């Protein structure tokens, strides 16, 4: 039986090699590839992905998984071996339900649709993308229908990134959260606006990058097993547990862009760098879910990186790096500037408090489209209407409206956005447990020390990789189910103080 | 029949995608990969290569090639279609003779042997590498024996990089060349030594790189379809005809290292960038042979880049870039410095005249080892003995002796070195034809113009990719077989003048 288990691992590792290779090609495309490389690169990545898919849905893998059922039943549920078989089986059972021809067709469509979006967005030309989006919606519904028996048509799509989550669960959590957020945003925006001019000065690129790298090295991001490069849309990518890279972009007139994207992506990176090395090359060498992954990027970016304690230590260093810009700016003014709350149009630029309202709008629109209650033609106006009702703003054009996010233009409609807000909620929830176990964490942060927090996160979350689902992790770590209270308490505490509510 | 041809192309393109992906991984390993990525990267590249090999030796490819025999016979020999089938058949017939298990075993051995060399070389520890080399020699003989009927046991190994060439052909050419070189080197070294201090000053890295990039852009290297990065051992690599990259290394105390390696690799790169785009993704989108490839790197590096005419145009620009170092140095002194001839120990640092003597030593030792006339234990001393007799020098240790080149430690023994000298010979041969067709090329070079030369090379060599063998190309371009006379005339003319012989 151990021989069959080794054979399963060998096959999964070969598939992982193909997927990791595709990731290298994709990273290169986003960082260093010259323009002439684009055409062939798309084809090369498609070849690698479809070979990986072909090898994964091989009947032999199904047979191995069947044969290993008894072996798995005799193992401890928490063991690496049982978890590997369990996770591989779940992935396999999902993968075989989706015809390879459909996958290839969808990937081709998504790649073309992405190219069209990149061209049409600067020209504010939603009309040009309507047919693509209709096809995307049609195929998203087709995808869901490969998994009959769902409660809501979005469930199979959500399950893809946040396994085990259902639309109804998320709707319940989001509506609880919204009830708290709306009055909070209202109360904040009734106060005097914060001055964020200190961060909106001229900051040279090299100095910005150097500062960010010092901070994330202090966090515990390991540059021996990673690196940072520049790109247009920041991301984290993993080629192996020894090579987890991050990217960023720099705005020389806004300090916060590169800095907080660096802390954010480093959070994702530290998660993957912290996975137990014995899981290397298997489907367990991955994050648990999109929500859990985002919880870590948001923890290091916001809970740590936008906290007053953190800046008590780092602000003097930042002032030293940028004396011209900051020598005259008090810590408190800087702290308020990087935590300015305001209703705005762009999700990725939004502050911690309003951010979730952006996510909820997208999530609700996804559900409506999938339910057939919102036509693609009516999407731009539905977008504007929701922004007006939820944020009191109307974008001057679709560029800053329905065209702003790439997700629907490069992937399915459904399942793409909920992870961001789940991440905020989970980040606060896990952080609460970390504090319970180690009450001196905030004090350490005030001294630029992150070992205790990082070690706790590694031990309780990172090292497990994808052994456990988000629900299982939450139960293990907090002893109960998902709760929004710690997140609400965090927001109210922090912003109540800043805005003297 | 056209359908079968398309099916063959589709399969070959998938294989090319795998090989190109492996090339991206290898480039990344040599440029940006953090140390932690090494272990998994080796495995990933091995997975890609063995999948490519597996797909290439698929019986279905053999069947398609058989079925297409009649179709091929009806086509013009020079057509892209006939050339593709012809080349694919040659490659296929070679590939199926080598068992996949042997390939995997050899790749694993070569990777381990390379690692050991990298560790043992700085410690001058040849002993530690003896067993590896014995195995390499054993496997090189095994490889040759997969191709029974050879005239010399090195022939199948030579055929791998210089298709159609035999040891006896090369021995004949090399001995003719040696007869000319030995007295030339003797005569030169009797003259007063040239002063190369002008190039051995402090030159900042960024300025060196910037200058080299300006020159190769003028040559016609296309940065829209390529880029230059830093590495330890400079190389050129192609991911597609739209993405042909070069690398270099910089010595801040020697101007010539990065500069001439840049011109050299750009020559390789321009060859591949010049291949007809309709050949993309097929086995024809490649150089013709290692000798032909090297002819182009050496042409742009030496025939053009170390010529007096070239520097008449570029030296004032170089002086402007490095006024402190060069303002007081005359063009003539600089020209002589970059063309200094001296007997030396290291092949890669050797000048144009003595370079080939280094190659011949290695080529002869390879043959002796394969013939069983030289044992691995005796190799270091055989190396020293040849350097003493041919160059009058003895390396103080094996570091600058038999340990200096990676080739035998990372590949087969046999077939690895002849291409360098063939390249020198072919470069001069092709250049002679270019001059015959366009006598004003030297004058254009004196004005920093390379269009006529570049266009002629593209039209007569580059665009054909691997459609023709080296012999076919030589016949097409020069109307006759390989001759060493143009190369001898080039060396005697140039160095006779510099050294006033």
Interface residues (C-beta under 8 A of the other chain):
Chain A: X13 X14 X17 X18 X20 X21 X22 X24 X25 X28 X32 X33 X34 X35 X36 X37 X38 X39 X40 X41 X43 X44 X47 X48 X51 X222 X223 X224 X225 X226 X227 X229 X239 X240 X241 X242 X243 X245 X280 X281
Chain B: X13 X14 X17 X18 X20 X21 X22 X24 X25 X28 X32 X33 X34 X35 X36 X37 X38 X39 X40 X41 X43 X44 X47 X48 X51 X222 X223 X224 X225 X226 X227 X229 X239 X240 X241 X242 X243 X245 X280 X281
